[in-house]
Amino acid sequence: MSSKEELRHEREKKLALFTERGISAYPAKTMVTHTVLQVQEEFSILVENKTLVTVAGRLMSIRRHGGSTFADIFDGTGRTQLFFSKETSGEESYGLLTDAVDASDFLEVTGDVFETNRGAQTIRVTEWRMLTKALQAVPSEFYGLEDEDERFRKRYLDLLQNGELRALFVKKAAFWDSVRGFMKSRGFLEVETPTLEVTTGGAEARPFKTHHNDFDMDVFLRISIGELWQKRLMAAGFPKTFEIGRAYRNEGTSPEHLQEFTNMEFYWAYADYKEGMVLVQDLYRTIATDLFGTTKFTARGHSFDLADEWTLIDYGEEIKKQTGIDIHTATDADMEGKLRELGVKYEGKNRERLMDTLWKHCRKNIAGPAFLVHHPLLVAPLAKARADGNTVEMFQPIIAGSEVGRGYSELNDPVDQRKRFDVQQALLEGGDEEAMMPEWEFVDMLEYGMPPTCGFGFGERFFAFLMDKPLREVQLFPLMRPRGEE
């Protein structure tokens, strides 16, 4: 029997002590009167009035000293010290405590509060009750979970032991609160759109496919936050909408990419991409000041200040400046040659993928804040074309060498949209799994008329950049392979 199995066996024997006495080690109801935080905040008054308090939480440590025991209890709001003794708890109760209670167990304790000679706020326990007998011990707080794979598999233990990590997710909730508050303050209506779609729209990405048994047809998990649905709402007469939700892309994993993530998209009727840039700049600065009280950050080896002027970077001109390639005139062979020369790996040999790979090579040198503009028409099949006919009214915020959002003046010409979807269909048929699926019913909607509209989307990648963390670190439970399949 391994040491882990032996420890579990010992805890099972302690659990049996409760059963033998007819005591449930997993009761449903608690009699809590205070959280630990409330005890700490009201400590002086509780001492003065000799008030009895009842708190509940996990025992993080136990220290036995002859006929007395000290322990630390944590309830999610705070941590405080407990003091047990035969005199205060009674001999039988104290005996059960010493025989059957371990660190990691959840207890409910009742007692008065006092301050020790060393100045520690403490609850002198007169009664205690087992709430949950833990059959496995939480790893030592000093060492924690050192293996990264184990940290993600047992995220609950990682969060329990790491106060900074718990604070990160409180801040992440505040991030989305800030976004939601900003959008509503600007008159945007929060909506919900389908996550199962017959065709994925609104982005170029490989989707997840599943089967709808009732309709007996294949459907896809959405890759955008309702782009083509929210545009339908523009046609329906809603002037401003936004949605915060999960998106799914069956693609690779990197510090900036995961297969499941949270994004926000808004759509703004009678506005164009230039007005969108002003709003997004204001949004990003608001988030930064709301959450961090500053606009200055360091991430991915870059330093940037969101309060600075956001420069405009021309997609084609930046690639030419950094690589010497003019994407508007270069042949596909020219671009492939340059990528090989630069030592850049690339997948797919169609023109769209080659241009996109060249840009991704260049972007890592830009600290920002900036807006990338004037994308080639080929890489933005849903954006309105500029007067030159080769580029589109699109913008992407750039910070720390990467894009953290995408928006454009939405294409509302049904004839042009149909032609662009024909191009995407040809790419799909040519083997490009990331090309956009044409949505012909969306074209039908455009024929009824959609007003000029600005759309924009961004997500938790921006939060990860502000925290200077890999995207995986800012998700509570990132997807893991089942054990044995690594």
C-alpha positions, -999 to 999 in steps of 0.1 A, spaced: 0 0 0 14 34 -10 18 62 15 -11 80 -1 -33 50 2 -22 45 38 -31 81 47 -65 77 30 -71 45 50 -63 63 82 -88 90 73 -114 64 65 -110 49 100 -115 84 115 -146 88 94 -159 55 109 -156 71 144 -184 95 135 -205 67 120 -201 46 152 -214 75 173 -243 81 150 -229 115 139 -231 125 102 -198 137 89 -215 153 59 -245 172 73 -265 195 49 -274 224 72 -250 248 90 -258 273 117 -233 300 106 -237 335 121 -206 352 108 -181 349 80 -144 351 90 -142 385 74 -171 397 95 -154 384 126 -123 403 117 -141 435 108 -162 434 140 -136 420 163 -134 448 189 -172 449 193 -175 411 195 -148 410 222 -164 439 242 -198 423 241 -185 388 246 -205 377 216 -206 341 206 -200 335 169 -204 305 146 -182 302 116 -176 274 91 -147 266 68 -118 243 59 -90 236 85 -58 247 68 -35 236 96 -37 220 131 -11 224 159 -16 203 190 -1 213 224 -8 188 251 -44 194 263 -50 222 237 -51 226 200 -47 256 177 -60 255 141 -64 279 112 -98 280 94 -105 294 60 -140 301 47 -133 319 14 -137 354 29 -107 351 52 -86 330 76 -85 331 114 -72 311 143 -92 286 164 -84 275 200 -97 242 213 -92 228 248 -108 202 271 -119 230 294 -138 249 267 -151 221 245 -156 193 271 -135 162 274 -156 140 251 -158 165 223 -122 174 226 -113 137 225 -132 132 192 -114 163 178 -80 148 185 -89 113 174 -109 121 142 -102 156 129 -75 164 103 -63 194 84 -84 197 52 -117 188 70 -145 213 70 -158 223 105 -185 245 120 -172 261 153 -189 282 179 -172 303 205 -162 338 217 -133 358 203 -101 370 220 -66 382 212 -37 360 221 -5 373 238 10 374 203 -18 396 190 -36 369 169 -73 372 166 -87 339 178 -120 321 183 -121 301 216 -142 271 205 -169 259 229 -187 237 203 -177 222 170 -193 200 144 -179 181 114 -193 194 81 -171 174 56 -146 148 64 -118 150 38 -105 116 27 -75 131 11 -52 158 25 -47 191 7 -9 193 -3 13 214 19 7 251 15 44 258 15 51 236 -15 17 237 -31 12 220 -65 45 224 -83 36 203 -113 19 225 -139 -3 197 -153 -14 188 -118 -22 225 -111 -47 226 -140 -62 191 -133 -67 200 -96 -74 236 -101 -96 237 -70 -65 229 -49 -44 255 -68 -70 281 -61 -74 271 -25 -37 276 -18 -30 306 -40 -46 338 -29 -31 357 -58 -48 333 -82 -82 336 -65 -78 374 -67 -70 371 -104 -104 356 -110 -122 382 -89 -105 407 -111 -116 389 -142 -152 391 -131 -147 428 -125 -133 430 -161 -165 417 -176 -185 439 -152 -166 469 -165 -173 459 -201 -210 454 -194 -213 486 -175 -195 506 -203 -217 492 -231 -249 498 -212 -239 533 -203 -235 539 -241 -270 527 -248 -262 492 -260 -288 464 -254 -274 431 -241 -287 402 -262 -283 364 -265 -278 346 -298 -275 309 -308 -244 289 -299 -254 261 -322 -254 271 -359 -261 254 -392 -231 274 -407 -205 292 -386 -203 329 -394 -184 359 -384 -149 347 -384 -124 325 -402 -117 294 -381 -121 257 -380 -153 249 -360 -164 220 -337 -191 198 -353 -218 179 -335 -250 162 -344 -285 174 -336 -305 142 -330 -340 157 -331 -334 174 -365 -310 147 -376 -285 171 -389 -250 183 -382 -245 216 -365 -215 237 -353 -205 254 -322 -202 291 -329 -169 307 -336 -180 343 -331 -204 359 -306 -234 360 -328 -220 383 -355 -245 374 -383 -273 372 -357 -266 406 -343 -265 421 -378 -300 406 -383 -310 427 -352 -296 458 -369 -320 450 -398 -348 444 -372 -345 480 -359 -323 476 -329 -297 504 -331 -271 491 -306 -266 455 -293 -238 436 -276 -233 400 -263 -208 385 -239 -205 347 -243 -184 316 -251 -169 309 -285 -153 277 -298 -126 271 -323 -111 237 -332 -76 250 -336 -42 249 -319 -32 259 -284 -8 287 -276 -2 313 -249 -27 335 -268 -51 308 -282 -74 282 -267 -103 263 -282 -129 277 -258 -130 313 -246 -152 343 -237 -156 372 -261 -178 403 -264 -192 416 -297 -211 448 -302 -230 462 -333 -237 498 -337 -261 510 -365 -254 542 -384 -217 542 -373 -185 533 -392 -151 519 -383 -137 553 -374 -164 559 -348 -158 523 -337 -121 531 -330 -130 560 -308 -154 539 -288 -130 510 -284 -102 533 -274 -124 547 -247 -135 512 -237 -100 498 -232 -89 528 -212 -120 525 -190 -113 488 -183 -77 496 -174 -85 523 -150 -115 505 -135 -94 473 -128 -59 486 -123 -61 523 -117 -35 528 -144 -32 528 -182 5 517 -181 14 480 -186 42 456 -194 33 424 -212 50 399 -236 82 419 -233 66 452 -244 56 483 -224 27 504 -235 4 531 -222 -33 530 -233 -35 567 -225 -10 575 -253 -22 584 -288 -31 553 -307 -12 553 -340 -27 540 -372 -7 512 -389 -14 503 -425 -15 466 -430 3 465 -463 27 493 -456 39 477 -423 46 444 -440 65 462 -468 85 482 -442 95 451 -422 99 425 -450 102 444 -483 72 426 -497 43 446 -513 14 423 -507 -8 442 -532 16 434 -561 37 404 -550 30 370 -564 22 341 -542 56 327 -550 72 360 -538 55 357 -505 63 320 -501 100 328 -508 101 356 -483 85 334 -456 111 307 -462 139 334 -461 125 346 -427 123 310 -414 86 314 -408 65 282 -408 32 285 -427 2 263 -435 -17 266 -467 -5 282 -499 -35 303 -508 -29 341 -510 -50 349 -479 -30 326 -457 3 338 -471 -6 375 -464 -18 366 -429 13 347 -420 35 376 -432 15 400 -410 18 377 -380 55 377 -384 56 415 -384 31 422 -356 54 409 -328 76 440 -332 47 465 -324 43 475 -287 12 497 -293 -12 510 -285 -22 512 -322 -49 503 -346 -41 481 -376 -61 494 -406 -65 490 -443 -65 452 -444 -67 435 -478 -102 427 -489 -94 390 -492 -88 387 -454 -120 404 -444 -150 389 -462 -176 407 -440 -160 442 -441 -170 472 -463 -145 479 -490 -126 512 -492 -126 534 -523 -95 517 -536 -114 485 -540 -84 465 -526 -87 472 -488 -114 474 -463 -127 496 -435 -114 474 -407 -95 480 -375 -77 459 -349 -63 472 -316 -26 462 -313 -8 459 -280 23 439 -270 29 425 -304 -6 410 -310 -42 419 -320 -66 422 -291 -98 428 -310 -113 432 -345 -139 455 -359 -151 470 -392 -177 489 -411 -199 460 -418 -206 450 -454 -243 456 -461 -242 453 -500 -259 419 -507 -244 417 -542 -209 423 -529 -214 399 -500 -225 371 -522 -194 375 -544 -172 375 -512 -189 343 -500 -183 327 -534 -146 333 -529 -147 318 -494 -166 288 -507 -138 283 -533 -112 284 -505 -131 258 -485 -134 235 -515 -97 240 -521 -90 226 -486 -87 257 -465 -105 246 -433 -102 281 -418 -120 299 -446 -154 314 -437 -185 293 -443 -209 312 -466 -243 319 -449 -267 324 -478 -297 332 -455 -276 361 -442 -273 374 -478 -311 370 -481 -314 393 -450 -291 419 -465 -314 420 -495 -341 433 -472 -317 460 -461 -293 465 -432 -283 500 -421 -246 511 -421 -232 494 -391 -199 492 -371 -192 458 -354 -164 449 -331 -153 419 -310 -127 412 -283 -123 390 -253 -104 376 -224 -72 376 -244 -71 414 -237 -75 406 -199 -46 381 -202 -24 408 -218 -32 433 -190 -23 406 -164 7 395 -185 -4 359 -182 -9 331 -208 -45 328 -218 -47 293 -201 -37 309 -167 -68 332 -168 -93 304 -174 -106 287 -143 -107 252 -158 -88 250 -191 -94 218 -211 -70 189 -203 -64 156 -219 -78 126 -199 -50 109 -179 -33 82 -199 -38 100 -232 -11 126 -229 
